[in-house]
Amino acid sequence: RLRHKTLAFVGDSLGRQQFQSIMCIATGGKYSPDVEDVGWKYGLVKAPGALRPDGWAYRFPETNTTILYYWSASLSELEPLNTTNSVTSYALHLDRPVTFLKKYFHGFDVLVLNTGHHWNRGKFSGNHWELYANGEPVGKGRLADLNRAKNLTLYSIARWVHSELASRPQMKAFLRTMSPRHFVNGDWNTGGSCGNSVPFSNGSEVLQDHSSDLPAECAVNGTQVKLLDITAISQLRDEGHISNRTFRAPTGIHDCLHWCLPGIPDMWNELLFAQI
């Protein structure tokens, strides 16, 4: 299905986990010397002083298949407000797709988008993001509410992708729904944990007709963007998070957001394969 094609993931660290999962599936988890690093073709090279590049891209020569990931926590265009100062705030344009998408969209055959877990005041403050719409600061109006701001971004990007698909009728585009968190008795920084180790201890069926991520479902309505709905089915798997089972975990900190791999993101990719 992906011979001579490019599969692109654009999103946050949960999108990166889905990309890591698919790379392990594609390689059988083994180092493959024939797989080419083609990140340079997409500007995905580590900047001086950076911990890592903004993403990765790999080509499998046997099938001429490229799989790539680009980190964009908001899916929105970020514009520095002061180009002369390296420590500047950024305009986060709710109604403009991230620049990487605009630049490389027409080279993709399958696109998977996600956003969600960075839409909180802590992340916005830490990243020095300021909300903009129609080229202007949103001020204290309705869009100052980050849930409304996120919903506008989902709506805007679904419509932008839909309009671009007119010239790419063979392309498939997906908006992946939110990956659920499972913190109990606090959040990540207030002692929250997820110690359950028994699968399906809170049920084993998804019986609802609509997505548990209604804003994402509503955003794609009326467009050719498909919903990759993983929220309710992942909600059943609270034992699958990294929790405190990692070599790098600071004492007392539990990660009940990201998933162990192999694990739940492999299921997301099985659902994706079924729709490709």
Phi and psi in degrees as GROMACS dihedral restraints (atoms count N, CA, C in turn):
[ dihedral_restraints ]
;  ai    aj    ak    al  type     phi  dphi    fc
    3     4     5     6     1  -109.1    20    10
    4     5     6     7     1    17.1    20    10
    6     7     8     9     1   -64.3    20    10
    7     8     9    10     1   131.1    20    10
    9    10    11    12     1    61.0    20    10
   10    11    12    13     1    29.9    20    10
   12    13    14    15     1  -130.7    20    10
   13    14    15    16     1   166.6    20    10
   15    16    17    18     1  -122.8    20    10
   16    17    18    19     1   127.5    20    10
   18    19    20    21     1  -108.4    20    10
   19    20    21    22     1   122.9    20    10
   21    22    23    24     1  -120.9    20    10
   22    23    24    25     1   132.7    20    10
   24    25    26    27     1  -109.4    20    10
   25    26    27    28     1   130.1    20    10
   27    28    29    30     1  -130.5    20    10
   28    29    30    31     1   120.9    20    10
   30    31    32    33     1   170.0    20    10
   31    32    33    34     1  -156.5    20    10
   33    34    35    36     1   -92.8    20    10
   34    35    36    37     1  -159.9    20    10
   36    37    38    39     1   -67.6    20    10
   37    38    39    40     1   -22.3    20    10
   39    40    41    42     1   -73.8    20    10
   40    41    42    43     1   -32.5    20    10
   42    43    44    45     1   -65.4    20    10
   43    44    45    46     1   -36.7    20    10
   45    46    47    48     1   -64.7    20    10
   46    47    48    49     1   -37.9    20    10
   48    49    50    51     1   -65.4    20    10
   49    50    51    52     1   -36.1    20    10
   51    52    53    54     1   -66.5    20    10
   52    53    54    55     1   -38.5    20    10
   54    55    56    57     1   -63.9    20    10
   55    56    57    58     1   -44.8    20    10
   57    58    59    60     1   -61.1    20    10
   58    59    60    61     1   -39.9    20    10
   60    61    62    63     1   -60.6    20    10
   61    62    63    64     1   -46.6    20    10
   63    64    65    66     1   -70.2    20    10
   64    65    66    67     1   -30.9    20    10
   66    67    68    69     1   -66.4    20    10
   67    68    69    70     1   -39.2    20    10
   69    70    71    72     1   -68.2    20    10
   70    71    72    73     1   -37.8    20    10
   72    73    74    75     1   -64.5    20    10
   73    74    75    76     1   -43.3    20    10
   75    76    77    78     1   -70.3    20    10
   76    77    78    79     1   -30.0    20    10
   78    79    80    81     1  -100.3    20    10
   79    80    81    82     1    -3.4    20    10
   81    82    83    84     1    66.9    20    10
   82    83    84    85     1    19.1    20    10
   84    85    86    87     1    76.0    20    10
   85    86    87    88     1     8.1    20    10
   87    88    89    90     1  -109.3    20    10
   88    89    90    91     1   150.8    20    10
   90    91    92    93     1   -65.4    20    10
   91    92    93    94     1   128.9    20    10
   93    94    95    96     1  -120.5    20    10
   94    95    96    97     1   102.3    20    10
   96    97    98    99     1   -61.8    20    10
   97    98    99   100     1   -21.4    20    10
   99   100   101   102     1   -80.2    20    10
  100   101   102   103     1   -14.8    20    10
  102   103   104   105     1   -73.7    20    10
  103   104   105   106     1   127.8    20    10
  105   106   107   108     1   -95.8    20    10
  106   107   108   109     1   136.1    20    10
  108   109   110   111     1   -81.2    20    10
  109   110   111   112     1   111.8    20    10
  111   112   113   114     1  -116.1    20    10
  112   113   114   115     1    24.4    20    10
  114   115   116   117     1   -55.2    20    10
  115   116   117   118     1   -34.0    20    10
  117   118   119   120     1   -59.3    20    10
  118   119   120   121     1   -29.1    20    10
  120   121   122   123     1   -65.5    20    10
  121   122   123   124     1   -21.5    20    10
  123   124   125   126     1  -115.0    20    10
  124   125   126   127     1    16.2    20    10
  126   127   128   129     1    70.3    20    10
  127   128   129   130     1    18.5    20    10
  129   130   131   132     1   -92.9    20    10
  130   131   132   133     1    70.4    20    10
  132   133   134   135     1  -122.8    20    10
  133   134   135   136     1   149.1    20    10
  135   136   137   138     1   -70.9    20    10
  136   137   138   139     1   122.7    20    10
  138   139   140   141     1   -74.8    20    10
  139   140   141   142     1   153.9    20    10
  141   142   143   144     1   -55.3    20    10
  142   143   144   145     1   128.0    20    10
  144   145   146   147     1    86.0    20    10
  145   146   147   148     1    -8.0    20    10
  147   148   149   150     1   -81.9    20    10
  148   149   150   151     1   151.2    20    10
  150   151   152   153     1   -73.1    20    10
  151   152   153   154     1   -34.3    20    10
  153   154   155   156     1  -157.1    20    10
  154   155   156   157     1   164.9    20    10
  156   157   158   159     1   -70.3    20    10
  157   158   159   160     1   173.5    20    10
  159   160   161   162     1   -78.1    20    10
  160   161   162   163     1     2.3    20    10
  162   163   164   165     1   169.0    20    10
  163   164   165   166     1  -173.5    20    10
  165   166   167   168     1  -142.2    20    10
  166   167   168   169     1   152.3    20    10
  168   169   170   171     1  -143.3    20    10
  169   170   171   172     1   132.2    20    10
  171   172   173   174     1  -132.7    20    10
  172   173   174   175     1   139.3    20    10
  174   175   176   177     1  -112.5    20    10
  175   176   177   178     1   132.4    20    10
  177   178   179   180     1   -99.6    20    10
  178   179   180   181     1   102.3    20    10
  180   181   182   183     1   -59.7    20    10
  181   182   183   184     1   -32.9    20    10
  183   184   185   186     1   -58.9    20    10
  184   185   186   187     1   -36.1    20    10
  186   187   188   189     1  -115.6    20    10
  187   188   189   190     1     1.4    20    10
  189   190   191   192     1    52.5    20    10
  190   191   192   193     1    48.9    20    10
  192   193   194   195     1  -110.3    20    10
  193   194   195   196     1   131.2    20    10
  195   196   197   198     1  -112.1    20    10
  196   197   198   199     1   133.7    20    10
  198   199   200   201     1  -120.9    20    10
  199   200   201   202     1   127.0    20    10
  201   202   203   204     1  -137.5    20    10
  202   203   204   205     1   159.6    20    10
  204   205   206   207     1  -136.5    20    10
  205   206   207   208     1   136.4    20    10
  207   208   209   210     1  -126.5    20    10
  208   209   210   211     1   130.6    20    10
  210   211   212   213     1   -81.3    20    10
  211   212   213   214     1   115.1    20    10
  213   214   215   216     1  -145.7    20    10
  214   215   216   217     1   102.1    20    10
  216   217   218   219     1   -68.5    20    10
  217   218   219   220     1   -25.1    20    10
  219   220   221   222     1  -113.4    20    10
  220   221   222   223     1   -11.8    20    10
  222   223   224   225     1    64.6    20    10
  223   224   225   226     1     8.4    20    10
  225   226   227   228     1  -106.8    20    10
  226   227   228   229     1   153.5    20    10
  228   229   230   231     1   -66.1    20    10
  229   230   231   232     1   132.4    20    10
  231   232   233   234     1  -110.7    20    10
  232   233   234   235     1   127.1    20    10
  234   235   236   237     1  -125.3    20    10
  235   236   237   238     1   120.6    20    10
  237   238   239   240     1   -61.7    20    10
  238   239   240   241     1   134.0    20    10
  240   241   242   243     1   -84.3    20    10
  241   242   243   244     1   -16.6    20    10
  243   244   245   246     1  -138.4    20    10
  244   245   246   247     1   103.2    20    10
  246   247   248   249     1   -76.6    20    10
  247   248   249   250     1   -11.5    20    10
  249   250   251   252     1   -94.8    20    10
  250   251   252   253     1   -10.2    20    10
  252   253   254   255     1  -115.9    20    10
  253   254   255   256     1   123.2    20    10
  255   256   257   258     1   -69.2    20    10
  256   257   258   259     1   -24.8    20    10
  258   259   260   261     1  -100.4    20    10
  259   260   261   262     1    75.8    20    10
  261   262   263   264     1  -114.2    20    10
  262   263   264   265     1   162.2    20    10
  264   265   266   267     1   -84.3    20    10
  265   266   267   268     1   162.6    20    10
  267   268   269   270     1  -124.1    20    10
  268   269   270   271     1   136.6    20    10
  270   271   272   273     1   -77.5    20    10
  271   272   273   274     1   121.0    20    10
  273   274   275   276     1   -99.2    20    10
  274   275   276   277     1   106.0    20    10
  276   277   278   279     1   -84.2    20    10
  277   278   279   280     1   104.3    20    10
  279   280   281   282     1   -61.2    20    10
  280   281   282   283     1   -27.5    20    10
  282   283   284   285     1  -107.1    20    10
  283   284   285   286     1    18.4    20    10
  285   286   287   288     1  -128.5    20    10
  286   287   288   289     1   129.3    20    10
  288   289   290   291     1   -68.7    20    10
  289   290   291   292     1   154.7    20    10
  291   292   293   294     1   -55.4    20    10
  292   293   294   295     1   142.4    20    10
  294   295   296   297     1   -56.3    20    10
  295   296   297   298     1   -38.2    20    10
  297   298   299   300     1   -55.2    20    10
  298   299   300   301     1   -42.5    20    10
  300   301   302   303     1   -63.0    20    10
  301   302   303   304     1   -45.8    20    10
  303   304   305   306     1   -62.4    20    10
  304   305   306   307     1   -33.5    20    10
  306   307   308   309     1   -77.6    20    10
  307   308   309   310     1   -38.4    20    10
  309   310   311   312     1  -116.1    20    10
  310   311   312   313     1    -1.0    20    10
  312   313   314   315     1   -49.7    20    10
  313   314   315   316     1   -43.1    20    10
  315   316   317   318     1   -76.4    20    10
  316   317   318   319     1     0.8    20    10
  318   319   320   321     1  -100.8    20    10
  319   320   321   322     1     2.5    20    10
  321   322   323   324     1   -99.0    20    10
  322   323   324   325     1   147.5    20    10
  324   325   326   327     1  -109.0    20    10
  325   326   327   328     1   -31.8    20    10
  327   328   329   330     1  -133.7    20    10
  328   329   330   331     1   131.1    20    10
  330   331   332   333     1  -127.5    20    10
  331   332   333   334     1   131.8    20    10
  333   334   335   336     1  -122.7    20    10
  334   335   336   337     1   118.3    20    10
  336   337   338   339     1  -108.6    20    10
  337   338   339   340     1   146.8    20    10
  339   340   341   342     1  -154.0    20    10
  340   341   342   343     1   150.7    20    10
  342   343   344   345     1  -158.2    20    10
  343   344   345   346     1   165.9    20    10
  345   346   347   348     1   155.7    20    10
  346   347   348   349     1   -48.2    20    10
  348   349   350   351     1   -83.4    20    10
  349   350   351   352     1    -2.7    20    10
  351   352   353   354     1  -100.6    20    10
  352   353   354   355     1     2.8    20    10
  354   355   356   357     1   -88.3    20    10
  355   356   357   358     1    65.8    20    10
  357   358   359   360     1  -144.4    20    10
  358   359   360   361     1   159.9    20    10
  360   361   362   363     1   -62.1    20    10
  361   362   363   364     1   -34.7    20    10
  363   364   365   366     1   -60.8    20    10
  364   365   366   367     1   -46.8    20    10
  366   367   368   369     1   -67.9    20    10
  367   368   369   370     1   -41.4    20    10
  369   370   371   372     1   -64.2    20    10
  370   371   372   373     1   -41.1    20    10
  372   373   374   375     1   -67.1    20    10
  373   374   375   376     1   -45.9    20    10
  375   376   377   378     1   -63.9    20    10
  376   377   378   379     1   -33.0    20    10
  378   379   380   381     1   -92.6    20    10
  379   380   381   382     1    -3.5    20    10
  381   382   383   384     1    58.2    20    10
  382   383   384   385     1    44.9    20    10
  384   385   386   387     1   -94.0    20    10
  385   386   387   388     1   138.2    20    10
  387   388   389   390     1  -125.0    20    10
  388   389   390   391     1   133.5    20    10
  390   391   392   393     1   -73.1    20    10
  391   392   393   394     1   131.6    20    10
  393   394   395   396     1  -132.1    20    10
  394   395   396   397     1   146.9    20    10
  396   397   398   399     1  -147.0    20    10
  397   398   399   400     1   142.0    20    10
  399   400   401   402     1    54.4    20    10
  400   401   402   403     1    30.8    20    10
  402   403   404   405     1    78.0    20    10
  403   404   405   406     1     5.8    20    10
  405   406   407   408     1  -125.7    20    10
  406   407   408   409     1   151.6    20    10
  408   409   410   411     1   -59.6    20    10
  409   410   411   412     1   142.6    20    10
  411   412   413   414     1   -76.5    20    10
  412   413   414   415     1   -17.4    20    10
  414   415   416   417     1    66.5    20    10
  415   416   417   418     1  -140.7    20    10
  417   418   419   420     1  -108.1    20    10
  418   419   420   421     1    22.0    20    10
  420   421   422   423     1   -78.6    20    10
  421   422   423   424     1  -162.2    20    10
  423   424   425   426     1   -57.3    20    10
  424   425   426   427     1   -36.7    20    10
  426   427   428   429     1   -76.7    20    10
  427   428   429   430     1    -5.2    20    10
  429   430   431   432     1   -68.3    20    10
  430   431   432   433     1   -20.8    20    10
  432   433   434   435     1   -74.1    20    10
  433   434   435   436     1   120.4    20    10
  435   436   437   438     1   -66.6    20    10
  436   437   438   439     1   -27.6    20    10
  438   439   440   441     1   -66.4    20    10
  439   440   441   442     1   -43.2    20    10
  441   442   443   444     1   -65.3    20    10
  442   443   444   445     1   -38.9    20    10
  444   445   446   447     1   -62.1    20    10
  445   446   447   448     1   -45.2    20    10
  447   448   449   450     1   -61.4    20    10
  448   449   450   451     1   -42.1    20    10
  450   451   452   453     1   -63.8    20    10
  451   452   453   454     1   -35.7    20    10
  453   454   455   456     1   -65.2    20    10
  454   455   456   457     1   -40.6    20    10
  456   457   458   459     1   -63.0    20    10
  457   458   459   460     1   -45.5    20    10
  459   460   461   462     1   -58.9    20    10
  460   461   462   463     1   -45.7    20    10
  462   463   464   465     1   -62.7    20    10
  463   464   465   466     1   -45.7    20    10
  465   466   467   468     1   -65.6    20    10
  466   467   468   469     1   -44.0    20    10
  468   469   470   471     1   -71.7    20    10
  469   470   471   472     1   -34.1    20    10
  471   472   473   474     1   -63.1    20    10
  472   473   474   475     1   -41.2    20    10
  474   475   476   477     1   -71.6    20    10
  475   476   477   478     1   -35.1    20    10
  477   478   479   480     1   -65.1    20    10
  478   479   480   481     1   -47.6    20    10
  480   481   482   483     1   -61.1    20    10
  481   482   483   484     1   -43.5    20    10
  483   484   485   486     1   -55.8    20    10
  484   485   486   487     1   -43.8    20    10
  486   487   488   489     1   -66.9    20    10
  487   488   489   490     1   -34.8    20    10
  489   490   491   492     1   -74.5    20    10
  490   491   492   493     1   -26.3    20    10
  492   493   494   495     1   -67.8    20    10
  493   494   495   496     1   -17.7    20    10
  495   496   497   498     1   -57.6    20    10
  496   497   498   499     1   -34.9    20    10
  498   499   500   501     1   -96.8    20    10
  499   500   501   502     1     2.4    20    10
  501   502   503   504     1  -132.9    20    10
  502   503   504   505     1    62.5    20    10
  504   505   506   507     1   -62.0    20    10
  505   506   507   508     1   -23.2    20    10
  507   508   509   510     1   -85.9    20    10
  508   509   510   511     1   -10.1    20    10
  510   511   512   513     1   -77.1    20    10
  511   512   513   514     1   145.8    20    10
  513   514   515   516     1  -115.3    20    10
  514   515   516   517     1   130.0    20    10
  516   517   518   519     1  -123.6    20    10
  517   518   519   520     1   137.1    20    10
  519   520   521   522     1  -127.8    20    10
  520   521   522   523     1   142.4    20    10
  522   523   524   525     1  -107.3    20    10
  523   524   525   526     1   115.2    20    10
  525   526   527   528     1   -83.1    20    10
  526   527   528   529     1   137.9    20    10
  528   529   530   531     1   -76.3    20    10
  529   530   531   532     1   172.6    20    10
  531   532   533   534     1   -63.7    20    10
  532   533   534   535     1   137.7    20    10
  534   535   536   537     1   -82.6    20    10
  535   536   537   538     1   126.9    20    10
  537   538   539   540     1   -74.1    20    10
  538   539   540   541     1   147.3    20    10
  540   541   542   543     1   -95.4    20    10
  541   542   543   544     1   155.4    20    10
  543   544   545   546     1  -134.4    20    10
  544   545   546   547     1    38.2    20    10
  546   547   548   549     1   -71.5    20    10
  547   548   549   550     1   135.7    20    10
  549   550   551   552     1  -125.8    20    10
  550   551   552   553     1   149.8    20    10
  552   553   554   555     1    59.4    20    10
  553   554   555   556     1    41.1    20    10
  555   556   557   558     1   129.5    20    10
  556   557   558   559     1   176.8    20    10
  558   559   560   561     1  -103.1    20    10
  559   560   561   562     1  -170.8    20    10
  561   562   563   564     1   -61.7    20    10
  562   563   564   565     1   -30.5    20    10
  564   565   566   567     1  -107.1    20    10
  565   566   567   568     1     8.8    20    10
  567   568   569   570     1  -129.8    20    10
  568   569   570   571     1    33.6    20    10
  570   571   572   573     1    85.9    20    10
  571   572   573   574     1     8.8    20    10
  573   574   575   576     1   -64.3    20    10
  574   575   576   577     1   149.2    20    10
  576   577   578   579     1  -146.0    20    10
  577   578   579   580     1   174.2    20    10
  579   580   581   582     1  -148.4    20    10
  580   581   582   583     1    75.2    20    10
  582   583   584   585     1   -85.8    20    10
  583   584   585   586     1    -4.7    20    10
  585   586   587   588     1   -62.0    20    10
  586   587   588   589     1   138.8    20    10
  588   589   590   591     1  -123.4    20    10
  589   590   591   592     1    11.1    20    10
  591   592   593   594     1  -108.3    20    10
  592   593   594   595     1   116.7    20    10
  594   595   596   597     1   -61.4    20    10
  595   596   597   598     1   146.1    20    10
  597   598   599   600     1    59.3    20    10
  598   599   600   601     1    29.5    20    10
  600   601   602   603     1   -71.7    20    10
  601   602   603   604     1   -15.7    20    10
  603   604   605   606     1  -114.0    20    10
  604   605   606   607     1    26.3    20    10
  606   607   608   609     1   119.6    20    10
  607   608   609   610     1   160.6    20    10
  609   610   611   612     1  -135.9    20    10
  610   611   612   613     1    15.3    20    10
  612   613   614   615     1  -132.8    20    10
  613   614   615   616     1   148.5    20    10
  615   616   617   618     1  -112.2    20    10
  616   617   618   619     1   114.9    20    10
  618   619   620   621     1  -114.3    20    10
  619   620   621   622     1    -6.0    20    10
  621   622   623   624     1   -76.4    20    10
  622   623   624   625     1   155.2    20    10
  624   625   626   627     1   -86.4    20    10
  625   626   627   628     1   -28.6    20    10
  627   628   629   630     1  -110.6    20    10
  628   629   630   631     1   163.5    20    10
  630   631   632   633     1   -68.3    20    10
  631   632   633   634     1   150.7    20    10
  633   634   635   636     1   -74.4    20    10
  634   635   636   637     1   -11.1    20    10
  636   637   638   639     1  -110.5    20    10
  637   638   639   640     1    77.7    20    10
  639   640   641   642     1   -62.1    20    10
  640   641   642   643     1   -38.7    20    10
  642   643   644   645     1   -57.6    20    10
  643   644   645   646     1   -39.0    20    10
  645   646   647   648     1   -68.1    20    10
  646   647   648   649     1   -42.3    20    10
  648   649   650   651     1   -61.4    20    10
  649   650   651   652     1   -43.8    20    10
  651   652   653   654     1   -66.5    20    10
  652   653   654   655     1   -35.1    20    10
  654   655   656   657     1   -63.1    20    10
  655   656   657   658     1   -36.6    20    10
  657   658   659   660     1   -89.5    20    10
  658   659   660   661     1    -9.5    20    10
  660   661   662   663     1   -56.3    20    10
  661   662   663   664     1   132.6    20    10
  663   664   665   666     1    80.7    20    10
  664   665   666   667     1     7.2    20    10
  666   667   668   669     1  -121.5    20    10
  667   668   669   670     1   172.0    20    10
  669   670   671   672     1   -89.5    20    10
  670   671   672   673     1     4.4    20    10
  672   673   674   675     1   -78.5    20    10
  673   674   675   676     1   130.0    20    10
  675   676   677   678     1   -92.7    20    10
  676   677   678   679     1   152.1    20    10
  678   679   680   681     1   -91.5    20    10
  679   680   681   682     1   123.9    20    10
  681   682   683   684     1   -98.7    20    10
  682   683   684   685     1    94.6    20    10
  684   685   686   687     1   -93.7    20    10
  685   686   687   688     1   104.1    20    10
  687   688   689   690     1  -116.2    20    10
  688   689   690   691     1     0.8    20    10
  690   691   692   693     1   -68.9    20    10
  691   692   693   694     1   -57.6    20    10
  693   694   695   696     1   -64.7    20    10
  694   695   696   697     1   -40.0    20    10
  696   697   698   699     1   -69.7    20    10
  697   698   699   700     1   -32.9    20    10
  699   700   701   702     1   -76.3    20    10
  700   701   702   703     1   -26.7    20    10
  702   703   704   705     1   -58.7    20    10
  703   704   705   706     1   -28.2    20    10
  705   706   707   708     1   -74.3    20    10
  706   707   708   709     1    -9.3    20    10
  708   709   710   711     1  -116.0    20    10
  709   710   711   712     1    54.9    20    10
  711   712   713   714     1   -67.1    20    10
  712   713   714   715     1   -16.0    20    10
  714   715   716   717     1   -80.9    20    10
  715   716   717   718     1    -5.5    20    10
  717   718   719   720     1   -89.7    20    10
  718   719   720   721     1     0.9    20    10
  720   721   722   723     1   -78.0    20    10
  721   722   723   724     1   163.7    20    10
  723   724   725   726     1   -62.6    20    10
  724   725   726   727     1   -36.6    20    10
  726   727   728   729     1    54.0    20    10
  727   728   729   730     1  -127.7    20    10
  729   730   731   732     1  -108.9    20    10
  730   731   732   733     1    20.4    20    10
  732   733   734   735     1   -96.3    20    10
  733   734   735   736     1    64.4    20    10
  735   736   737   738     1  -150.3    20    10
  736   737   738   739     1   151.4    20    10
  738   739   740   741     1   -66.2    20    10
  739   740   741   742     1   -26.2    20    10
  741   742   743   744     1   -95.7    20    10
  742   743   744   745     1    -2.7    20    10
  744   745   746   747     1   -66.8    20    10
  745   746   747   748     1   125.8    20    10
  747   748   749   750     1   -64.2    20    10
  748   749   750   751     1   147.0    20    10
  750   751   752   753     1   -54.8    20    10
  751   752   753   754     1   129.0    20    10
  753   754   755   756     1    86.3    20    10
  754   755   756   757     1    -8.6    20    10
  756   757   758   759     1   -97.1    20    10
  757   758   759   760     1   126.5    20    10
  759   760   761   762     1  -110.8    20    10
  760   761   762   763     1   135.6    20    10
  762   763   764   765     1  -100.1    20    10
  763   764   765   766     1    98.9    20    10
  765   766   767   768     1  -107.8    20    10
  766   767   768   769     1    24.6    20    10
  768   769   770   771     1  -111.8    20    10
  769   770   771   772     1   -53.9    20    10
  771   772   773   774     1   -82.0    20    10
  772   773   774   775     1   163.3    20    10
  774   775   776   777     1  -114.1    20    10
  775   776   777   778     1   151.4    20    10
  777   778   779   780     1   -65.4    20    10
  778   779   780   781     1   147.0    20    10
  780   781   782   783     1  -127.1    20    10
  781   782   783   784     1   134.0    20    10
  783   784   785   786     1   -58.2    20    10
  784   785   786   787     1   152.9    20    10
  786   787   788   789     1   170.5    20    10
  787   788   789   790     1  -145.5    20    10
  789   790   791   792     1   -59.4    20    10
  790   791   792   793     1   -41.2    20    10
  792   793   794   795     1   -59.7    20    10
  793   794   795   796     1   -23.2    20    10
  795   796   797   798     1   -62.7    20    10
  796   797   798   799     1   -36.8    20    10
  798   799   800   801     1   -65.0    20    10
  799   800   801   802     1   -40.0    20    10
  801   802   803   804     1   -57.5    20    10
  802   803   804   805     1   -41.1    20    10
  804   805   806   807     1   -72.0    20    10
  805   806   807   808     1   -31.5    20    10
  807   808   809   810     1   -63.4    20    10
  808   809   810   811     1   -40.0    20    10
  810   811   812   813     1   -65.8    20    10
  811   812   813   814     1   -38.1    20    10
  813   814   815   816     1   -64.6    20    10
  814   815   816   817     1   -47.0    20    10
  816   817   818   819     1   -56.7    20    10
  817   818   819   820     1   -39.0    20    10
  819   820   821   822     1   -64.0    20    10
  820   821   822   823     1   -25.6    20    10
  822   823   824   825     1   -98.2    20    10
  823   824   825   826     1   -11.9    20    10
